[in-house]
């Protein structure tokens, strides 16, 4: 065969092939078109009361629609003009007629309420192309009021070839049966976020409150100290009896205020978690005896009996916060005295060892279990207690007026309303019991009360302490050649530095300190004072302000500077004018806050002793870093009062 | 000798001292500081006061011989004297010292001189009184009585 023949036959073949393909294509196209039409028909077909022949093949879809038609959910499809294309029976039963091709307002009776909202949602869905949902209050005559959850979902089509244009909207309406007042649930929009916000704001408010209380108390304290000092100075200026009495009333009011401030500060610092408890050795029996003595003095006129009892099992020395224990005990005893006119006040102290095993029959009962531990539900009861720990258990009983049952609920709240006579100076405040309770709980214990009106009351508190023998860590300043056994129970005597140049004053001061159980190192001027501070560690400094060479203000400034920076300030040795220094002293202006020391050394209490009790003088003392001041001439009670704030008072010789 | 009469005398003298403002509460404080561990405290302090004050008054008198006068120095002395007399409870002496310092501040030479004389007089008075009281105390104790403490 020649090439032209081959070409011809292949060409014929190709043409035939081509014809086949074209035919196939046409078939496919028409089938495709038929399919599309079918789909379109399916889309447009309404309720399937009569299944139209075009959708016969889509039996499943028909079945779905059939199921939907009888459901109690209203689902409908509207076109972009919001005309119904199809709807479930449910909706039509509301409407009472066939809805196809109609608008809402052509279907529902005129009095129908809620249609605008539904229309709005549908329009939103069409415009935004995203799902819209809301609750709608609906009223349909003969059906009543309902609350519907309406969900409008746009449906996308192929109009104009673009795929993303909403061409209709599917609306689902759920009737939510709600009882009358739980409409509020629907209306309420409190979300988790809002609740969280509320909690956060509340916590912030509490923090702000505590800071405010703290700052205000300090701010009030300074001029109050000034006031009391001035009153003292006035007292020694030659008054007649009447004036003296008036002045004493002034002082006692001022002292009450000072005590209230102290309580407020304590409460605020406890709430903000800033209060730190001491863990120092102390003697519980000593505290009981001291307070008993005080009680005897306080009940002198009333003629009450004061009884005290310290159980045999109470150890001689325990480790804990003796100052706070004393504070609580003292308050409760004073309280007892206040409300008892005749009979007795008893102080009873016992101890129960914590043995660490819940099975031990001597293990304290649930009642004694610490308040703090009770809150930790998942932890075993013995957590935090080790062998050698003690519960100190103190009861203060009185034969006084008793507390009525109605008062029990708010007894330990802040600012409870029980009145007390304002002429009795107890330093008592409405904060007292609340403070005691918080302190006791902070120490791992509980404060409870039993009382009967007319018979008396018993206040009981427990605190957790450690046994001294077990928790004996060697003191960093212990002398290595000490022959005594490591657990030395001798209380460390506080070291006081006294800077005073007048010999008579020195003799008087030493004698007063001796009466209080203290000894002191004496220096005669500011330079010697600083020398002594550099050589030795002191627990408290009593500084005369007017001294030669270097006055007390400069000494205080130097000490604070050293505490904060670890170095002594220059230029102080050549007797610079303290006025220059005072401009740089803002940092030390501080009403005695112990926790402010951020430097290398702990803040040593510095007490100014001065005859100048003018406000400006007092302020200058505080500005230079003093913590308190005692006016001259020094009165014994005042010295004792101030010292007891900073040092534990050894037993006094009466 | 009957301690009772001595005690009455003592009490009267003490009361008079308070009424005259020769001595004030501060002196009572000193008496209260005296106890078996500190048995001669008042006598010791008082004699220290005498010693100290006499020296001071001497030094003060000398400053008036300077020309020009050193008021600062005078003020310093007076300040000391004020301190110790206050600690003892010599109320009138202390009050005079306050006035004295005011004159020093004014640099009033005559005023200061006047004050010095007054202060010397007052010191002498309180010294005599204190010595009398202390002597009475000794006599009471020697007679077997106890020294009454005034409230």
Interface residues (C-beta under 8 A of the other chain):
Chain A: X235 X236 X238 X501 X502 X503 X504 X505 X507 X508 X511 X512 X514 X515 X546 X611 X632 X633 X634 X635 X636 X653
Chain B: X21 X24 X25 X26 X29 X30 X32 X33 X35 X37 X38 X41 X44 X45 X48 X49 X52 X79 X80 X82 X83 X84 X86 X87 X88 X89 X91 X95
